[in-house]
Amino acid sequence: MASPQFIARAAGALYVLSVSTAVTGEILAPGKFGIAAVVIPVLCYLGVTLLLYLLFKPVNKNISLLAVCLQVVALALEAFQWQPRGVSVGMVFHGFYCLAIGYLILRSTFLPRIPGALMALAGLVWLIYLSPPLANFVSPYNTVVGLFGEASPMLWLLVMGVRLNDGVSKPAQPEEV
């Protein structure tokens, strides 16, 4: 099993890859990359989700598993771009995922609290997509705040990693043979 530092940094790196490929596909070169513009970011974020599960399982296994389930649904909805009545259902599930991850960061002893609060804020911002008129009204500010809130803990993981300590909520250590 990989070290918690490696897991944290790999999650941060995959997040950066996911966002950068999504931005490239949707904003800089729309329509030119076809299905790859959807599949690559989704697969990268699936990797982020699984790595964060490993990292936060010692904090609260049930909430960490719930976060995985929420995000898998969000990613599936995003991949198929399903939006009934204009509601971005995938973003709503992603919002609940961000709230769960924010909570896990706040409860952990291996990350500072500010990134957890910012991730929870991102989750609340993504829940605005429950109301398409409200989401349209506050756009693009909601997207900027949501991405900042979500990117902050991910960049922290990439650059700083995690604090290894002896607390109850420490990241998973490699199993001894």
C-alpha positions in Angstrom: 0.0 0.0 0.0 1.2 3.5 -0.8 2.2 6.0 1.8 -0.3 8.7 2.9 2.0 11.4 1.4 2.0 9.7 -1.9 -1.8 9.2 -1.8 -2.3 12.9 -0.9 0.0 14.2 -3.6 -1.4 11.8 -6.3 -4.9 13.0 -5.5 -3.8 16.6 -5.8 -2.1 15.9 -9.1 -5.0 14.0 -10.6 -7.3 16.9 -9.5 -5.2 19.4 -11.4 -5.1 17.1 -14.4 -8.9 16.6 -14.2 -9.6 20.4 -14.0 -7.1 21.3 -16.7 -8.4 18.8 -19.2 -12.0 19.8 -18.5 -11.2 23.5 -18.9 -9.3 22.8 -22.1 -12.1 20.7 -23.5 -15.0 23.0 -22.5 -13.6 26.5 -22.8 -10.4 26.7 -24.9 -11.3 24.1 -27.6 -15.0 23.2 -27.4 -16.0 20.4 -29.6 -12.5 19.6 -30.8 -11.7 16.8 -28.4 -15.1 15.1 -28.5 -15.6 12.3 -26.0 -12.1 12.6 -24.7 -12.9 16.0 -23.3 -15.5 14.3 -21.0 -13.9 10.9 -20.4 -10.4 12.1 -19.3 -11.6 14.6 -16.6 -14.1 12.1 -15.3 -11.6 9.2 -15.1 -9.1 11.6 -13.4 -11.7 12.7 -10.9 -12.6 9.1 -10.2 -9.0 8.5 -9.3 -9.1 11.5 -7.0 -12.3 10.1 -5.4 -10.7 6.7 -4.7 -7.5 8.2 -3.4 -9.4 10.5 -1.0 -11.4 7.5 0.2 -8.1 5.8 1.2 -6.9 9.0 2.8 -10.0 9.7 4.8 -11.2 6.1 5.7 -9.4 6.3 9.1 -11.2 9.6 9.9 -14.7 8.1 9.3 -15.1 5.1 7.1 -18.9 5.5 6.5 -18.8 9.1 5.5 -15.7 8.5 3.3 -17.7 5.6 1.6 -20.7 7.9 1.3 -18.5 10.5 -0.4 -17.3 7.9 -2.9 -20.9 6.9 -3.7 -22.0 10.5 -4.2 -19.1 11.3 -6.4 -19.5 8.1 -8.6 -23.1 9.1 -9.2 -22.0 12.7 -10.0 -19.3 11.5 -12.4 -21.7 9.1 -14.2 -24.2 11.9 -14.6 -21.5 14.2 -15.8 -20.2 11.7 -18.3 -23.7 11.3 -19.8 -24.4 15.0 -19.3 -27.9 14.3 -17.9 -29.7 17.6 -17.0 -33.5 17.2 -16.6 -35.3 20.5 -16.7 -32.0 22.3 -16.7 -30.9 21.1 -13.3 -27.3 19.9 -13.3 -28.0 16.9 -11.1 -24.4 15.8 -11.3 -23.3 19.1 -9.8 -25.8 18.6 -7.0 -24.3 15.2 -6.1 -20.8 16.7 -6.5 -21.9 19.4 -4.0 -22.9 16.8 -1.4 -19.6 15.0 -2.1 -17.6 18.3 -1.4 -19.6 18.8 1.8 -18.6 15.3 2.9 -15.0 15.7 2.0 -15.0 19.1 3.7 -16.4 17.5 6.9 -13.7 14.8 6.7 -10.9 17.4 6.4 -12.3 19.3 9.3 -12.4 16.1 11.5 -9.0 15.0 10.5 -5.8 15.8 12.3 -3.5 15.6 9.3 -4.8 18.6 7.4 -5.5 22.2 8.4 -9.1 23.2 9.0 -9.2 26.1 6.4 -9.0 23.8 3.4 -11.9 21.8 4.9 -14.0 24.9 5.4 -13.3 25.9 1.8 -14.2 22.5 0.5 -17.5 22.7 2.4 -18.1 26.1 1.0 -17.6 24.7 -2.5 -20.2 22.0 -1.7 -22.7 24.7 -0.7 -22.0 26.6 -3.9 -22.5 23.6 -6.1 -25.9 23.0 -4.4 -27.0 26.2 -6.0 -27.5 24.1 -9.2 -30.7 22.8 -7.5 -32.2 26.0 -8.8 -31.2 26.7 -12.4 -32.6 30.3 -12.3 -30.5 31.1 -9.2 -27.4 29.3 -10.7 -27.8 31.4 -13.9 -28.3 34.6 -11.9 -25.1 34.2 -9.9 -23.0 32.7 -12.7 -20.0 33.0 -13.2 -19.3 34.0 -9.5 -20.6 30.7 -8.2 -18.2 28.8 -10.4 -15.3 30.9 -9.4 -16.1 30.5 -5.7 -16.8 26.8 -6.1 -13.6 26.1 -8.0 -11.5 28.1 -5.5 -13.1 26.3 -2.6 -12.6 22.9 -4.1 -9.1 23.6 -5.5 -7.7 24.9 -2.3 -7.6 21.5 -0.4 -6.5 19.7 -3.5 -3.6 22.0 -4.1 -2.7 21.7 -0.4 -2.6 18.0 -0.9 -0.4 18.3 -4.0 2.1 20.8 -2.5 2.1 20.2 1.2 0.8 16.6 1.5 -0.4 15.5 4.9 0.9 15.8 8.4 1.8 12.4 9.8 1.0 12.2 13.5 -0.2 9.8 16.1 -3.8 11.2 16.4 -6.9 9.2 16.1 -7.7 10.6 12.7 -4.4 9.9 11.0 -4.2 8.8 7.4 -3.9 5.1 6.7 -0.4 3.8 7.1 1.0 1.0 5.0 0.3 -2.4 6.4 3.3 -4.2 8.0 4.1 -7.6 6.6 
